[in-house]
Amino acid sequence: MKNICVVGTGYVGLVSGTGLADFGNNVVCVDINKEKIDMLLNGKIPIYEPGLKEVLDRNVQAGRLSFSTEVDKAIQAADVVFSAVGTPPGKGGEADLDAVWKVGETFAKNLNSYKIFVNKSTVPVGTGKKVYQLISEKKNNTVGFDVVSNPEFLREGSAVGDFLRPDRVVIGSSSAKAAEIMKDVYRPLYLRETPVVETNIETAELIKYASNAFLAVKITFINEIANLCDIVGGDVHIVAKAMGLDGRISPKFLHPGPGYGGSCFPKDTLALTQIFREHGISTKLVEAAVEVNENQKRLVVGKTKQLLPDLKDKTIAILGLSFKPNTDDTRESPAKTIIPILEDAGAHVQVFDPVAMEDFRRDFPKLDYRISPYHAAENAHAIVLLTEWNEFRDMNLEKLKNTMIEPNFIDTRNVYNKRIMNSHGFRYVGMGRSLID
């Protein structure tokens, strides 16, 4: 059991801090955002993540998890300090590390006994070395410390399970002492024989980017296959199923859609291409994935025009604003690209999402937000389904059609069957199945 300070109560910090407490550690999650901490102290969670509140409440009640704005005090009392602050993309796509440097300086200022600085945030290769140099320069004593890279692999919507039952734990360190302490932090996972990858800091930093970029490329590939299927009359779902039966490929992330979004794939693919450039080499594969993904979002508008060639003065219902179901995260959501294009073409857009409308409203305050999918479809000339929420999987099709002016349905997640939709009077377009009955 270790005394742990997690700096940052965003998505990664809050899930990680809660999970570390559930492993039996004493954890203080700190943030300079008083509003966030006040919410947490009052039992409210500032993000939407299924299952998080139950685990959080359990550990708060057990006295293992607490929240504070007193960053200095929390670092001084900790054995291990996790940096879980944001690393958003800069102007050139590179990761903005300002928050990481600030945590490093604060760590150095409060280094009153041996501690480990753990980078949980996604950072470029070489960041760990730079953090070590920064702390060495800023600390005003001879107290020892180590820096560790411990990247996160959390999927929004299933992050709690991902942290408590991970596929692997990566520990990047040049210190045997730090590695042993990190093993103690994750001891319950060792007892369950969870694979642990021990390596140097640079390799650990690259593992995160390589993993996300590979998955982004995989999604992009199946989207391109889906686009080809639309032209030649193939069925992308059967193609993907057959591909996934090959053990070398696996079926995961072979689901066509309107393009990937969220907090990781867009940011990390851009950052990786920048890292390649900084070292004088190119990554044509990842660069192509970034370009194709942006085109995939725009392709949805083209599919809408297949059924509704003139969008001027037409009403379009958008179902789903989050980049995936079971999260309120709308960062890089396909909806953020598609809606402005529809509006520029003269369409009026009505939207509904079960949980993400408040987050979306920050960027689109004047949008027409509706209270249900049926309300969003009211007097619409077309529905565009962008997020496969369970609520959208079994809608009353007769009720839906009767609210519309024209029964056009663009299904970017292939939730529905074309034959069934046609039997209910809808004109239907899917992804990679448009020519399949």
C-alpha positions as CSV (number, residue, x, y, z in Angstrom):
1,M,0.0,0.0,0.0
2,K,1.4,3.4,-1.0
3,N,0.4,7.0,-0.4
4,I,-0.4,8.4,-3.9
5,C,-1.1,11.8,-5.2
6,V,-2.8,12.1,-8.6
7,V,-2.5,15.5,-10.2
8,G,-5.5,16.2,-12.5
9,T,-9.1,15.1,-12.1
10,G,-9.9,14.9,-15.7
11,Y,-10.9,11.6,-17.4
12,V,-7.5,9.8,-16.9
13,G,-6.8,11.2,-13.5
14,L,-10.2,10.5,-11.9
15,V,-10.4,7.0,-13.3
16,S,-6.8,6.2,-12.4
17,G,-7.0,7.7,-9.0
18,T,-10.2,5.8,-8.2
19,G,-8.7,2.5,-9.5
20,L,-5.5,2.9,-7.6
21,A,-7.5,3.4,-4.4
22,D,-9.5,0.3,-5.2
23,F,-6.2,-1.6,-5.3
24,G,-5.7,-0.7,-1.6
25,N,-3.6,2.5,-1.9
26,N,-4.3,5.7,-0.1
27,V,-5.0,8.2,-2.9
28,V,-5.5,12.0,-3.0
29,C,-6.7,13.4,-6.3
30,V,-5.8,17.0,-6.6
31,D,-6.7,19.8,-9.1
32,I,-6.4,23.5,-9.3
33,N,-10.0,23.6,-10.6
34,K,-11.9,24.3,-7.4
35,E,-15.3,23.7,-9.1
36,K,-14.3,20.2,-10.0
37,I,-13.0,19.4,-6.5
38,D,-16.2,20.8,-4.9
39,M,-18.3,18.6,-7.1
40,L,-16.3,15.5,-6.1
41,L,-16.4,16.4,-2.4
42,N,-20.2,16.6,-2.8
43,G,-20.4,13.2,-4.4
44,K,-20.8,14.4,-7.9
45,I,-18.7,13.3,-10.9
46,P,-17.7,15.9,-13.5
47,I,-17.5,13.2,-16.3
48,Y,-19.8,10.6,-17.6
49,E,-18.3,7.1,-17.2
50,P,-20.4,4.0,-16.5
51,G,-19.5,2.3,-13.2
52,L,-17.2,5.0,-12.0
53,K,-19.4,6.5,-9.3
54,E,-19.9,3.1,-7.6
55,V,-16.2,2.4,-7.3
56,L,-15.5,6.0,-6.3
57,D,-18.1,6.1,-3.6
58,R,-16.9,2.7,-2.3
59,N,-13.3,4.0,-1.9
60,V,-14.3,7.3,-0.4
61,Q,-16.4,5.5,2.2
62,A,-13.4,3.2,2.9
63,G,-11.2,6.3,3.5
64,R,-8.8,5.4,0.7
65,L,-9.8,8.1,-1.7
66,S,-10.0,11.9,-1.1
67,F,-10.0,15.1,-3.2
68,S,-8.2,18.4,-2.6
69,T,-7.1,21.6,-4.2
70,E,-4.0,21.6,-1.9
71,V,-1.5,20.3,-4.4
72,D,1.6,21.1,-2.5
73,K,0.4,19.4,0.7
74,A,-0.7,16.3,-1.3
75,I,2.6,15.9,-3.1
76,Q,4.6,16.3,0.2
77,A,2.6,13.5,1.8
78,A,2.9,11.1,-1.2
79,D,5.3,8.3,-2.0
80,V,4.2,8.3,-5.7
81,V,2.9,11.3,-7.7
82,F,1.0,10.6,-10.9
83,S,0.8,13.4,-13.4
84,A,-2.5,12.9,-15.2
85,V,-2.9,16.4,-16.8
86,G,-4.1,17.2,-20.3
87,T,-1.7,17.2,-23.3
88,P,-3.9,18.8,-26.0
89,P,-2.6,19.2,-29.5
90,G,-0.7,22.4,-30.3
91,K,-0.9,24.4,-33.5
92,G,1.2,22.0,-35.4
93,G,-0.4,18.9,-34.0
94,E,2.4,18.4,-31.4
95,A,1.4,17.6,-27.8
96,D,1.2,20.7,-25.6
97,L,3.2,19.8,-22.5
98,D,2.8,23.0,-20.5
99,A,0.7,21.3,-17.8
100,V,3.2,18.5,-17.5
101,W,6.1,21.0,-17.0
102,K,4.0,22.8,-14.3
103,V,3.4,19.5,-12.5
104,G,7.1,18.8,-12.7
105,E,8.0,22.1,-11.2
106,T,5.5,21.7,-8.4
107,F,6.9,18.2,-7.7
108,A,10.4,19.6,-7.5
109,K,9.3,22.4,-5.1
110,N,7.7,19.8,-2.7
111,L,10.3,17.1,-2.9
112,N,10.8,16.6,0.9
113,S,11.6,12.8,0.7
114,Y,12.3,10.2,-2.0
115,K,9.3,10.1,-4.4
116,I,8.5,8.9,-7.9
117,F,7.1,11.1,-10.6
118,V,4.8,9.0,-12.8
119,N,3.8,10.3,-16.2
120,K,0.3,8.9,-16.8
121,S,-0.5,11.4,-19.5
122,T,0.2,10.6,-23.1
123,V,3.5,12.4,-23.9
124,P,6.0,12.3,-26.7
125,V,9.1,10.2,-26.6
126,G,11.8,12.0,-24.6
127,T,9.4,13.7,-22.2
128,G,10.4,11.5,-19.2
129,K,14.0,12.5,-19.7
130,K,13.1,16.2,-19.9
131,V,11.0,15.9,-16.8
132,Y,13.9,14.4,-14.9
133,Q,16.1,17.2,-16.0
134,L,13.5,19.8,-15.1
135,I,13.0,18.4,-11.6
136,S,16.8,18.1,-11.0
137,E,17.2,21.8,-11.9
138,K,14.3,23.1,-9.9
139,K,14.6,21.1,-6.7
140,N,16.6,22.9,-3.9
141,N,17.9,19.9,-1.9
142,T,19.7,16.6,-2.3
143,V,16.6,14.4,-1.9
144,G,16.5,11.6,-4.5
145,F,13.6,10.9,-6.9
146,D,12.8,8.8,-10.0
147,V,10.7,9.4,-13.1
148,V,8.5,6.6,-14.5
149,S,6.4,6.3,-17.6
150,N,3.1,4.4,-16.9
151,P,0.8,5.1,-19.9
152,E,-2.9,4.6,-19.7
153,F,-5.0,2.4,-22.1
154,L,-8.5,3.5,-21.1
155,R,-11.4,3.3,-23.5
156,E,-14.1,5.8,-22.7
157,G,-17.3,4.0,-21.8
158,S,-15.5,1.1,-20.3
159,A,-12.6,2.8,-18.5
160,V,-13.3,1.4,-15.1
161,G,-13.0,-2.2,-16.3
162,D,-10.0,-1.3,-18.4
163,F,-8.2,0.0,-15.3
164,L,-9.2,-2.7,-12.9
165,R,-8.7,-5.6,-15.3
166,P,-6.2,-4.3,-17.9
167,D,-4.7,-6.3,-20.8
168,R,-1.3,-5.2,-19.6
169,V,0.5,-2.7,-17.4
170,V,3.5,-0.9,-18.9
171,I,6.2,0.4,-16.5
172,G,9.0,2.4,-18.1
173,S,11.9,3.2,-15.7
174,S,15.7,3.2,-15.5
175,S,15.5,2.6,-11.7
176,A,15.1,-0.8,-10.1
177,K,13.9,0.8,-6.9
178,A,11.2,2.7,-8.8
179,A,10.1,-0.4,-10.7
180,E,9.7,-2.3,-7.4
181,I,7.6,0.4,-5.9
182,M,5.4,0.6,-9.0
183,K,4.9,-3.2,-8.8
184,D,3.7,-2.6,-5.2
185,V,1.3,0.0,-6.4
186,Y,-0.2,-2.5,-8.9
187,R,0.2,-5.5,-6.6
188,P,-3.4,-6.9,-7.0
189,L,-2.8,-7.1,-10.7
190,Y,0.4,-9.1,-10.2
191,L,-1.6,-11.5,-8.1
192,R,-4.0,-11.9,-11.0
193,E,-1.0,-12.6,-13.3
194,T,-1.8,-9.5,-15.4
195,P,1.0,-9.1,-18.0
196,V,3.5,-6.4,-17.0
197,V,5.8,-4.9,-19.5
198,E,9.0,-3.5,-17.9
199,T,11.1,-1.4,-20.1
200,N,12.9,1.9,-20.3
201,I,11.0,5.3,-20.3
202,E,11.4,6.0,-24.0
203,T,9.9,2.6,-25.0
204,A,7.0,3.0,-22.6
205,E,6.2,6.4,-24.0
206,L,6.2,5.1,-27.6
207,I,4.0,2.0,-26.7
208,K,1.1,4.3,-26.1
209,Y,1.4,6.2,-29.3
210,A,2.1,3.1,-31.3
211,S,-1.0,1.3,-29.9
212,N,-3.4,4.2,-30.6
213,A,-2.0,4.9,-34.0
214,F,-2.3,1.2,-35.0
215,L,-6.0,1.1,-33.9
216,A,-6.7,4.4,-35.7
217,V,-5.2,2.9,-38.9
218,K,-7.3,-0.3,-38.5
219,I,-10.5,1.8,-38.2
220,T,-9.5,3.9,-41.2
221,F,-8.7,0.8,-43.2
222,I,-12.2,-0.8,-42.6
223,N,-13.8,2.5,-43.5
224,E,-12.0,2.5,-46.8
225,I,-13.1,-1.0,-47.4
226,A,-16.7,0.0,-46.6
227,N,-16.5,2.8,-49.1
228,L,-15.4,0.3,-51.7
229,C,-18.2,-2.1,-50.8
230,D,-20.7,0.7,-51.5
231,I,-19.4,1.0,-55.0
232,V,-19.0,-2.7,-55.9
233,G,-22.0,-4.1,-54.0
234,G,-20.1,-5.9,-51.2
235,D,-21.1,-6.2,-47.5
236,V,-18.4,-4.7,-45.3
237,H,-19.7,-6.6,-42.2
238,I,-19.1,-10.0,-43.8
239,V,-15.7,-8.8,-45.0
240,A,-14.9,-7.6,-41.5
241,K,-16.2,-10.8,-39.9
242,A,-14.1,-13.0,-42.3
243,M,-11.0,-10.8,-41.6
244,G,-11.5,-11.0,-37.9
245,L,-11.6,-14.8,-37.9
246,D,-7.9,-14.6,-38.8
247,G,-6.0,-14.8,-35.5
248,R,-3.4,-12.4,-36.9
249,I,-6.0,-9.7,-37.4
250,S,-8.7,-10.1,-34.7
251,P,-12.3,-8.7,-35.1
252,K,-11.7,-5.7,-32.8
253,F,-11.8,-2.2,-34.3
254,L,-13.1,-3.5,-37.6
255,H,-16.4,-1.6,-37.4
256,P,-17.2,1.0,-40.2
257,G,-18.5,4.4,-39.2
258,P,-18.2,8.1,-39.8
259,G,-14.6,8.4,-38.6
260,Y,-12.9,8.1,-35.3
261,G,-13.0,10.9,-32.7
262,G,-12.5,11.4,-29.0
263,S,-9.6,12.5,-26.8
264,C,-7.0,10.0,-27.9
265,F,-6.9,8.8,-31.5
266,P,-7.1,12.2,-33.3
267,K,-4.6,13.8,-30.9
268,D,-2.2,10.9,-30.7
269,T,-2.0,10.3,-34.4
270,L,-1.2,13.9,-35.1
271,A,1.3,14.0,-32.3
272,L,3.0,10.8,-33.6
273,T,3.4,12.3,-37.1
274,Q,5.0,15.3,-35.5
275,I,7.4,13.1,-33.5
276,F,8.4,11.4,-36.8
277,R,9.0,14.8,-38.4
278,E,11.1,16.0,-35.5
279,H,13.4,13.0,-36.0
280,G,13.7,13.5,-39.8
281,I,11.6,10.6,-41.0
282,S,8.0,10.3,-42.3
283,T,5.1,8.1,-41.4
284,K,3.1,8.0,-44.5
285,L,0.7,5.3,-43.1
286,V,-0.4,7.4,-40.1
287,E,-0.5,10.6,-42.1
288,A,-2.8,8.9,-44.5
289,A,-5.0,7.6,-41.7
290,V,-5.4,11.2,-40.4
291,E,-6.4,12.5,-43.9
292,V,-8.7,9.6,-44.7
293,N,-10.5,10.0,-41.3
294,E,-11.3,13.6,-41.9
295,N,-12.6,12.7,-45.4
296,Q,-14.7,10.0,-43.8
297,K,-16.6,12.5,-41.7
298,R,-17.4,14.6,-44.8
299,L,-18.5,11.5,-46.7
300,V,-21.5,11.4,-44.4
301,V,-22.7,14.6,-45.9
302,G,-22.3,13.0,-49.3
303,K,-24.4,10.1,-48.3
304,T,-27.1,12.5,-47.0
305,K,-27.1,14.1,-50.4
306,Q,-27.7,10.7,-52.1
307,L,-31.1,10.8,-50.6
308,L,-31.6,14.6,-50.3
309,P,-29.6,16.3,-53.1
310,D,-30.7,19.8,-52.2
311,L,-30.1,20.6,-48.5
312,K,-31.2,24.2,-48.6
313,D,-34.1,24.8,-46.2
314,K,-34.2,21.1,-45.3
315,T,-34.4,19.9,-41.7
316,I,-31.8,17.3,-40.7
317,A,-32.1,15.3,-37.4
318,I,-28.8,14.3,-35.9
319,L,-28.9,11.3,-33.5
320,G,-25.7,11.1,-31.4
321,L,-23.2,13.8,-30.6
322,S,-20.6,11.9,-28.5
323,F,-17.8,10.3,-30.5
324,K,-18.9,6.9,-29.2
325,P,-21.7,5.5,-26.9
326,N,-21.4,5.5,-23.1
327,T,-19.5,8.7,-22.8
328,D,-20.4,12.4,-22.8
329,D,-17.1,13.3,-24.6
330,T,-17.6,15.2,-27.8
331,R,-14.0,16.0,-28.5
332,E,-13.3,15.5,-32.3
333,S,-16.7,14.0,-32.6
334,P,-17.8,13.5,-36.3
335,A,-20.8,15.6,-35.5
336,K,-18.6,18.6,-35.0
337,T,-17.5,18.3,-38.6
338,I,-20.7,17.2,-40.2
339,I,-23.1,19.7,-38.6
340,P,-21.4,22.9,-39.8
341,I,-21.2,21.5,-43.4
342,L,-25.0,20.8,-43.3
343,E,-25.7,24.3,-42.0
344,D,-23.4,25.9,-44.6
345,A,-25.5,24.1,-47.2
346,G,-28.6,25.8,-45.9
347,A,-30.0,23.0,-43.7
348,H,-31.6,23.4,-40.3
349,V,-30.1,20.9,-37.9
350,Q,-32.0,19.4,-34.9
351,V,-30.0,17.2,-32.5
352,F,-30.4,14.7,-29.7
353,D,-27.9,12.7,-27.6
354,P,-28.7,10.9,-24.3
355,V,-25.9,12.4,-22.3
356,A,-23.6,14.6,-24.5
357,M,-25.7,17.6,-25.3
358,E,-24.3,19.7,-22.4
359,D,-20.7,19.1,-23.5
360,F,-21.6,19.7,-27.2
361,R,-23.4,23.0,-26.3
362,R,-20.1,24.6,-25.3
363,D,-19.0,24.7,-28.9
364,F,-22.5,24.9,-30.5
365,P,-24.6,27.0,-28.2
366,K,-27.2,28.0,-30.8
367,L,-28.0,24.5,-32.1
368,D,-31.5,23.2,-31.9
369,Y,-31.3,20.7,-29.1
370,R,-34.2,18.2,-28.7
371,I,-35.4,16.1,-25.8
372,S,-35.7,12.7,-27.6
373,P,-34.9,11.0,-30.9
374,Y,-38.6,11.4,-31.9
375,H,-38.5,15.1,-31.0
376,A,-35.3,15.5,-33.1
377,A,-37.0,13.8,-36.1
378,E,-40.0,16.1,-35.9
379,N,-40.6,17.7,-39.4
380,A,-37.2,16.4,-40.5
381,H,-36.4,15.6,-44.1
382,A,-33.7,13.1,-43.0
383,I,-32.2,11.4,-40.0
384,V,-28.4,10.9,-39.7
385,L,-27.5,8.4,-36.9
386,L,-23.9,9.1,-35.8
387,T,-23.6,7.4,-32.4
388,E,-24.8,3.8,-31.7
389,W,-26.4,4.5,-28.3
390,N,-28.6,1.6,-27.2
391,E,-31.5,4.0,-27.1
392,F,-31.2,4.4,-30.9
393,R,-31.0,0.6,-31.6
394,D,-34.6,-0.2,-31.1
395,M,-36.6,2.9,-32.0
396,N,-40.3,2.7,-32.9
397,L,-39.8,3.1,-36.7
398,E,-43.5,3.8,-37.4
399,K,-43.5,6.6,-34.8
400,L,-40.2,7.9,-36.1
401,K,-41.4,8.0,-39.7
402,N,-44.7,9.6,-38.8
403,T,-42.9,12.6,-37.3
404,M,-40.9,13.3,-40.4
405,I,-41.6,15.2,-43.6
406,E,-39.5,12.8,-45.7
407,P,-38.4,9.4,-44.4
408,N,-34.7,9.4,-45.3
409,F,-32.4,7.6,-42.9
410,I,-28.6,7.7,-43.1
411,D,-27.2,5.1,-40.7
412,T,-23.4,5.7,-40.3
413,R,-23.2,2.8,-37.7
414,N,-25.2,0.2,-39.6
415,V,-27.5,-0.2,-36.6
416,Y,-30.5,-1.1,-38.8
417,N,-31.2,-3.5,-41.6
418,K,-31.9,-2.0,-45.0
419,R,-34.7,-4.4,-45.8
420,I,-36.5,-3.8,-42.6
421,M,-36.1,0.0,-43.0
422,N,-37.5,-0.1,-46.5
423,S,-40.4,-2.2,-45.4
424,H,-41.3,0.6,-42.9
425,G,-41.2,3.2,-45.7
426,F,-37.7,4.6,-45.2
427,R,-35.2,5.4,-47.8
428,Y,-32.1,4.0,-46.2
429,V,-28.3,4.4,-46.7
430,G,-25.7,2.6,-44.6
431,M,-21.9,2.3,-44.6
432,G,-20.5,-0.4,-46.9
433,R,-23.9,-2.1,-47.2
434,S,-25.8,0.4,-49.3
435,L,-26.3,-2.0,-52.2
436,I,-27.2,-4.9,-50.0
437,D,-30.9,-5.8,-49.6
